[in-house]
Amino acid sequence: MTDVAALLDRFVARAARRRVGVVVGHLAPDGTTTYRAAGRTTLPDGPAPDVATRHEIGSITKTFTGVLLARAVVAGEVTLDTPVGELVDEVAGLGRDGVPVTLRHLATHTSGLPRVHLSALGSTVDVLRGIDPYRDHTEPVLLEAIRTGRLRRTPGTGRQAYSNSGFGLLGVALARRAGTPWADLVRDRITRPLGLADTGTRGQATPEQRARTATGHHRRRSAAVAWNLEALPGAGALLSTARDQLDWAAAHLRPPADDLGAAIRRATAPHGPHVGLGWQLAGESAAGDRVVWHSGGTGGFRSMLCLRPGRGDAVVALTNHSRSLTLATMRLLASTDGT
């Protein structure tokens, strides 16, 4: 039998050597959770992080937007093949070669939209200098950039091309269809029903939650500014805790018997090679070791959540540092095979 606590102890000890703070958690098939943490929530002498420390989770946010889409489909509000231009007037007619961009294309990174509507050189320099590359981004700016830009390929053709802009647009479309801001839609349709009380945007945080939020840091351990993700919240605006993230994983391993559960099952089903709706898929779809996963990164945070529906287990890792934990977390999950 694998000693999970010992594995997590070794994981945080190694990870904390090169990061400001680290929290890791494991969910066993029987529902047992184990957590370990090391480092600090802020430098130079902030408190140690724990399961209740809030972190920016970056692109793990996309898994919530994917489930929002699936729930709208289950409710009959949209279909996966609804053209996004029917929901967002500013991009009416968005497509190429007579093929419109649909909600399915946005959720599976096959829309032909670029990774993000920012100058590649300018945004890289900004990040290296500790400047928020999204500081001037607003929803109208994003929609105008999409409207006036050119798709890189015909929607639904070629390989998947990861697009933050695409998920930003998907979040806008779902919010427009519901007549509710994206953050409130996530709260009302996902986090509140599942009891994920510590998962939300910065604007939704209570004073007590703000006090439990870690400070992000660059690789050189200087504090990082929080990125302005107002224009594309559906792509990366959520904060969460290790405890909430394992509860999110548990909802996918044992979906509730309602419309939300049906949406979760739809979101984690294959909708293309190695992709669900927002989720990334690794391994053979029929095998017990198939991994459903997503990583995330913002100016001063990195995150990773991976689960195995066939085995019923999951691992989450969060750090308030811009050094990735993705591969290490995947290896950690694989090392728990004996549990």
Secondary structure as GFF3:
##gff-version 3
##sequence-region A 1 339
A	DSSP	alpha_helix	4	16	.	.	.	ID=ss1
A	DSSP	beta_strand	21	27	.	.	.	ID=ss2
A	DSSP	beta_strand	33	39	.	.	.	ID=ss3
A	DSSP	beta_strand	55	56	.	.	.	ID=ss4
A	DSSP	three_ten_helix	58	60	.	.	.	ID=ss5
A	DSSP	alpha_helix	61	74	.	.	.	ID=ss6
A	DSSP	three_ten_helix	84	86	.	.	.	ID=ss7
A	DSSP	three_ten_helix	89	91	.	.	.	ID=ss8
A	DSSP	beta_strand	95	96	.	.	.	ID=ss9
A	DSSP	beta_strand	99	100	.	.	.	ID=ss10
A	DSSP	alpha_helix	103	107	.	.	.	ID=ss11
A	DSSP	alpha_helix	120	129	.	.	.	ID=ss12
A	DSSP	alpha_helix	139	148	.	.	.	ID=ss13
A	DSSP	alpha_helix	164	178	.	.	.	ID=ss14
A	DSSP	alpha_helix	182	186	.	.	.	ID=ss15
A	DSSP	pi_helix	187	191	.	.	.	ID=ss16
A	DSSP	alpha_helix	192	194	.	.	.	ID=ss17
A	DSSP	three_ten_helix	202	204	.	.	.	ID=ss18
A	DSSP	alpha_helix	207	211	.	.	.	ID=ss19
A	DSSP	alpha_helix	233	236	.	.	.	ID=ss20
A	DSSP	beta_strand	239	240	.	.	.	ID=ss21
A	DSSP	alpha_helix	242	253	.	.	.	ID=ss22
A	DSSP	alpha_helix	259	268	.	.	.	ID=ss23
A	DSSP	beta_strand	280	282	.	.	.	ID=ss24
A	DSSP	beta_strand	291	297	.	.	.	ID=ss25
A	DSSP	beta_strand	302	308	.	.	.	ID=ss26
A	DSSP	beta_strand	313	319	.	.	.	ID=ss27
A	DSSP	alpha_helix	326	335	.	.	.	ID=ss28
###
